[in-house]
Amino acid sequence: MKSIRKIIFLVLGLIFSNILLAQIGGMPELVEPIKWETNLEKVSDTEYNLVFKADIEKDWHLYSQYNPDGASLPIEFYSEEADSLFTFEGKAKESPTETEYNKTFQKEEIFFAHKAMLKQRIKLLKDDITDINVTLYGQACKEVCIQIQEDFNFNLADASTEIEPMPVAEMHDADKKDVADGGTKKNKGLWTIFFLSFLGGLAALLTPCVFPMIPMTVSFFIKQSKNKAQGIKNAIVYGISIVVIYVAIGSVVTGLFGADAMNEFSTSVTFNLIFFLILLIFAFSFLGAFEIILPSSWGTKVDQGVDKKGGYIGIFLMALALAIVSFSCTLPIVGTALAASATSGGIAPIISMLGFSIALALPFTLFAMFPGWLNAMPKSGGWLNTVKVFLGFLELAFAFKFLSNADLVLDLHWFERETFIAIWIAVFGAMAFYLFGKIKLPHDDEGDRISVGRFSLGLLALAFTIYLIPGIWGAPLKLISGFPPPLKYAESPYGVGYTKQATSGGVNFEIIELPEHAHLGPHDIVSFEDYEHAMAYAKEVNKPVLIDFTGKACVNCRKMEDYVWSDPKVLQSLKNDFVLVSLYVDFKEELPKDEQYVSKHTGKRIRTVGNKWSEMQTVKYGTNTQPYYVILNHDEEVLIEPYSYNSDVDAFHDWLKEGKGKF
């Protein structure tokens, strides 16, 4: 009995010790959730495909090359031989990816789950090359994140002349439910795109280019048809033709550029700058500065085609004529819808145009079925110009979002948060004054009275303008979260006129004297980004060192900072009891050439500052996941079992307290 009792106590002890280790981050270990295979395809004497196949463990995500800036790190290829022995020919082709909204980064992230395949085309620059070396960088995340760095050698003599097609996404049998769940999320995303584009189609209906066409077109069908049934049938064909035309636009965009290219466009500087200029031009056109009119010959030719063809072909050509005539009003709305759907990839542009065109076609069909409704329609007049001007203000506001995207990608800080918010305050403030009749634009009537609807819309614009104003002083403006640059991307990250955010309640106006090499980290914790500097300062102030192995694109690192570090008792401990050093394992700044080396432990080249800290974490602490926290004394001895990702505030606080007690 005693022996059985001992065995039971031993088993229970092991269970509870594992639970305890789980609470403080678990045993350190090297995590390798991705297994790689490669092969080489010969396309011609000078061109080859480098093929990379990844088998990804369940629940892990590997991020696509097209993952947006400011989110988890995308895959990148690097070689010291590039541009001397060979060139990378564009970006790699990718197997199917998945898309999911990340609340932490406030972006749609694009990633591989289960399996991935990439084909990177290269072109040789010399004839005597026998092999090439390429490094793949990236990031994989689950509850924690790891940085991917894989060095590959390709022997040209081993190249195959058979070209393997890009696969349809494969999956592990155990993951089929997860994929189904992911499909549900993706479907929800497509429904959102459809609904927003449908609203865009309704907005297009209220423009001067489209609204007057409704009674004219419906009356034409009714008069030209032998009976009511024929008129309804013709109107339905007309509506279907409108849908076909706009869906064809979405299909052409997807077919010509592909989902991957659309994703790339949506995050590229060139795309964002071009779209900024397009929206700016159309915004000023809507406001009455000038008219954008297509060559009259285009519409004339289509009208001639309608007369010649007749029947269903003629009706289709009438729908095409509507699309051309309404170009100056619908193009910015269509373009915005396509740009918004681009980041979702796949068939999103087609779904977007389906939603837009159904809304546009719906009234033509319904009024043909119920012609009596035409009498209840508001007559064309000055209110249509008001709608057009209102849309012009919206286009002007959205234009600066694209300019902001370009500035964020380049990290120029020319168009920071305060500037963006100030422009939006000016735009929506001007909109409010216009709706109240205090501003007159070129195409406005001279009437003194405004309608109740226009007055109500003016109140909404004024309320929104007032809501924006505190944003200049650091208010988060959650209502428009994701539109302006993030809080940290500002001239004054804590609001105009303030140097420092308080730990809890109120604002502290005192200027902090920082130690040499230190800066203010999350929640104004004095922080270092170099291990040696932190250790030297810790000895000077006689405090333990808290190492924070983190990443600039690490989701759960941000969650720990936002939800755990912000707790008053945790924050007080971090500020007063430790010297914090945040070591970013994804920091891409290159080390001086004489400090670069090949790791004896991993065989990987240590080229960047991030590589250096990742190597340190792997070698010293036997793990490569982030976030990961270590408390050291001045002899660089670990005082307490390191702590991995666990968002339990009390657990983290108890860990800090115990670590401090052992110093």
Secondary structure, 3 states (H helix, E strand, C coil): CHHHHHHHHHHHHHHHHHHHHHHCCCCCCCCCCEEEEEEEEECCCCEEEEEEEEEECCCCEEECCCCCCCCCCCCEEECCCECCCEEECCCCEECCCEEEEECCCCEEEEEECCEEEEEEEEEECCCCCCEEEEEEEEEEECCCEEEEEEEEEEEHHHCECCCCCCCCCCCCHHHHHHHHHHHHHHHHHHHHHHHHHHHHHHHHHCCCCCCCHHHHHHHHHHHHCCCHHHHHHHHHHHHHHHHHHHHHHHHHHHHHHHHHHHHHHHCCHHHHHHHHHHHHHHHHHHCCCCCCCCCHHHHHHHHHHHHHHCHHHHHHHHHHHHHHHCHHHHHHHHHHHHHHHHCCCCCHHHHHHHHHHHHHHHHHHHHHHCHHHHHHCCCCCHHHHHHHHHHHHHHHHHHHHHHHHHHHHHCCCCCCHHHHHHHHHHHHHHHHHHHCCCCCCCCCCCCCCCCHHHHHHHHHHHHHHHHHHHHHHCCCCHHHCCCCCCCCCCCCCCCCCCCCECCCCCECCCCCCCCCCCEECHHHCEEECCHHHHHHHHHHHCCCEEEEEECCCCHHHHHHHHHHCCCHHHHHHHHHCCEEEEEECCCCCECCHHHCEECCCCCCEECEHHHHHHHHHHHHHCCCEECEEEEECCCCCECCCCEECCCCHHHHHHHHHHHHHCC
